[in-house]
Structure formats: structure tokens, C-alpha cells
Amino acid sequence: MRPLATNLRTQSPSLIPVSFRPVTTTLSHHRQITATQQIPPPTPFVPDSKTFLSLIGRNLSAHAAKIPTWESLFSLKSDQLRKLGVEPARTRRYLLWWRDRFRKGEYGIGGDLKEVKDSVAHVRVVEVPRDQGRGLGRESFKGPDAVRKVIVNLGPDVKEVNETRLRALRPVQGLKVQGAKTIVGPFVEPVKGSGGSLAAIRVQEGMWEQRRGVKVDGGERRKVMVRRKRKLEEMKKARG
């Protein structure tokens, strides 16, 4: 009797049991799907790689020509970014960190806005009655006839919001209402004549930037040496 492997090679693929058939094609297809899933779609506020690099700051917009497409932005690996000249290593780590956040839907201010035109989005304060505030949560309302003031993303020309559209609106993240109807938050530009209830948020360099901490005495690795040298200098001055 021939060994099982020899019999399988000589038989027609249609006669080979499913459990013994090669899985190369299936694995390859799985990798292609996974790679595609790792590239999130652009958003109205972040439509291209140049805008993304500008938003996250740390002078990464200077590398926009090296990362020209959305696909390259989310597919290049750290060693590939290094070969393209994205230096130093902490800058590459920072870029990869923001890529992962964006994949998860974790944006900076303005990232969740849908109504955007020419890199500018407008937000306004609307009053949402209890029976129309399904997307806001029960804790948002107090009392039987409560109305909550909510900041939503609407175009500047919108004068009225019907009930259907009001139910679909979601509060803009990172902003709040101060006083009667004033919108406050980072990078908020109040529109003249609105009394603070209408504001613009425009794409700006570094508006999502995470600032680096300030090194004290050369940082953790050099701290002991730097302080020892300083102590020696102080002792020499005291003797002299």
C-alpha cells in the first residue's frame, strides 16, 4: 500500500479530502483582507495624508512628499519610514502611535466632524428636548421637561433643524457650553454676531500634537552623571 502523501499527489484535487487540501490560497487571501482592514477610510476633517501629518505636529508635515498617499501612510513600516528619512526614531514611533489611534477611531479635536468644507467645520449650540435626545443618554436630562444644550456639527447656513435630523445628531467631542450658549474648547473660533453659539474649527498645524515632556538634568539615563558633575563644580567653587 502506497503512503498517504504519495496517494494524495497522484489523485485529482477534487478527490482529495477537504482536510488534506493545501491552505496556501486561503492564508494568502486572509492576509490581503487583514491588510485592507488595517487601512481606515479618511474622514471629512482628515481627507488625506498631508492633512494627517500636519494635524499630529512635530514637524511631520515636512515629510508629506515622502508619504504622498493615504495607503502609504497606513501601510509603511518603521524601517521603511527610516529609509525614507523620517528621523529620529522617536518621531517614527510617534507617527505609528497616531496611526493606531486613528484606526481605533481615537481622534483629536475635530476628528469626528462630518460637515466640513475647505478644511473648516462649523459647530453650534442647539437645544434638544428629552424626547428627541436618544443619542445623548438618559443621564443628560434632569427633570420632566428638561432640555439640554448640545454642541453639534452643522453648516453655517443651517437655520433650522427638523426633528428627524435632530435625532441623528451627536455631540461634538472635546467642546462644552459655557454660560448661556457660548462654545468653548481648543481651537474654537467664534463667528462674529453669533453671541458665541456658532463657531468654526479649521485644520491647523499641530492641533493634535502630543507635547514631549521636558527633560530634567539630561533625562533618566544621564541624570546621575549630570547631578554628580554639578555637585563637583559646586564643591570646587566653595573651596576656591
Solvent accessible surface area in square Angstrom, and as a share of the most:
residue,aa,sasa,rsa
1,M,233,1.04
2,R,143,0.52
3,P,93,0.58
4,L,104,0.52
5,A,57,0.44
6,T,39,0.22
7,N,35,0.18
8,L,33,0.16
9,R,180,0.66
10,T,90,0.52
11,Q,77,0.34
12,S,53,0.34
13,P,101,0.63
14,S,86,0.55
15,L,126,0.63
16,I,23,0.12
17,P,66,0.42
18,V,117,0.67
19,S,99,0.64
20,F,104,0.43
21,R,99,0.36
22,P,118,0.74
23,V,93,0.53
24,T,101,0.58
25,T,113,0.66
26,T,92,0.54
27,L,87,0.43
28,S,44,0.28
29,H,104,0.46
30,H,114,0.51
31,R,156,0.57
32,Q,113,0.50
33,I,73,0.37
34,T,49,0.28
35,A,53,0.41
36,T,97,0.56
37,Q,135,0.60
38,Q,90,0.40
39,I,50,0.25
40,P,17,0.10
41,P,105,0.66
42,P,66,0.42
43,T,18,0.11
44,P,60,0.38
45,F,1,0.00
46,V,0,0.00
47,P,71,0.45
48,D,63,0.33
49,S,3,0.02
50,K,140,0.59
51,T,21,0.12
52,F,0,0.00
53,L,0,0.00
54,S,20,0.13
55,L,0,0.00
56,I,0,0.00
57,G,1,0.01
58,R,51,0.19
59,N,108,0.56
60,L,0,0.00
61,S,36,0.23
62,A,65,0.51
63,H,26,0.12
64,A,18,0.14
65,A,94,0.73
66,K,79,0.34
67,I,1,0.00
68,P,94,0.59
69,T,66,0.38
70,W,23,0.08
71,E,100,0.45
72,S,24,0.15
73,L,2,0.01
74,F,3,0.01
75,S,62,0.40
76,L,30,0.15
77,K,138,0.59
78,S,48,0.31
79,D,69,0.36
80,Q,78,0.35
81,L,1,0.01
82,R,114,0.42
83,K,153,0.65
84,L,70,0.35
85,G,33,0.32
86,V,0,0.00
87,E,90,0.40
88,P,59,0.37
89,A,41,0.32
90,R,117,0.43
91,T,11,0.06
92,R,22,0.08
93,R,152,0.55
94,Y,13,0.05
95,L,0,0.00
96,L,43,0.21
97,W,109,0.38
98,W,2,0.01
99,R,21,0.08
100,D,68,0.35
101,R,62,0.23
102,F,4,0.01
103,R,73,0.27
104,K,149,0.63
105,G,39,0.38
106,E,75,0.33
107,Y,69,0.26
108,G,22,0.21
109,I,20,0.10
110,G,1,0.01
111,G,1,0.01
112,D,48,0.25
113,L,2,0.01
114,K,142,0.60
115,E,82,0.37
116,V,34,0.20
117,K,156,0.66
118,D,123,0.64
119,S,58,0.38
120,V,27,0.16
121,A,1,0.00
122,H,35,0.16
123,V,0,0.00
124,R,45,0.16
125,V,23,0.13
126,V,20,0.12
127,E,107,0.48
128,V,7,0.04
129,P,47,0.30
130,R,105,0.38
131,D,97,0.50
132,Q,33,0.15
133,G,6,0.06
134,R,193,0.70
135,G,31,0.30
136,L,23,0.11
137,G,28,0.27
138,R,221,0.81
139,E,139,0.62
140,S,27,0.17
141,F,17,0.07
142,K,174,0.74
143,G,42,0.41
144,P,122,0.77
145,D,130,0.68
146,A,19,0.15
147,V,78,0.45
148,R,88,0.32
149,K,81,0.34
150,V,5,0.03
151,I,9,0.04
152,V,2,0.01
153,N,18,0.09
154,L,0,0.00
155,G,19,0.18
156,P,59,0.37
157,D,119,0.62
158,V,30,0.17
159,K,173,0.73
160,E,154,0.69
161,V,39,0.22
162,N,99,0.51
163,E,85,0.38
164,T,108,0.63
165,R,91,0.33
166,L,18,0.09
167,R,71,0.26
168,A,73,0.57
169,L,30,0.15
170,R,137,0.50
171,P,36,0.23
172,V,10,0.06
173,Q,122,0.54
174,G,58,0.56
175,L,22,0.11
176,K,131,0.56
177,V,42,0.24
178,Q,103,0.46
179,G,72,0.69
180,A,71,0.55
181,K,97,0.41
182,T,52,0.31
183,I,5,0.03
184,V,36,0.21
185,G,33,0.32
186,P,71,0.45
187,F,77,0.32
188,V,26,0.15
189,E,57,0.26
190,P,89,0.56
191,V,50,0.29
192,K,199,0.84
193,G,90,0.87
194,S,22,0.14
195,G,56,0.54
196,G,11,0.11
197,S,24,0.16
198,L,23,0.11
199,A,1,0.00
200,A,6,0.05
201,I,0,0.00
202,R,95,0.35
203,V,34,0.19
204,Q,59,0.26
205,E,102,0.46
206,G,11,0.11
207,M,13,0.06
208,W,7,0.02
209,E,42,0.19
210,Q,82,0.36
211,R,190,0.69
212,R,130,0.47
213,G,71,0.68
214,V,137,0.79
215,K,149,0.63
216,V,98,0.57
217,D,29,0.15
218,G,26,0.25
219,G,14,0.13
220,E,142,0.64
221,R,231,0.84
222,R,123,0.45
223,K,52,0.22
224,V,116,0.67
225,M,85,0.38
226,V,34,0.20
227,R,116,0.42
228,R,159,0.58
229,K,117,0.50
230,R,114,0.42
231,K,119,0.50
232,L,74,0.37
233,E,90,0.40
234,E,92,0.41
235,M,76,0.34
236,K,127,0.54
237,K,157,0.67
238,A,92,0.71
239,R,190,0.69
240,G,102,0.98
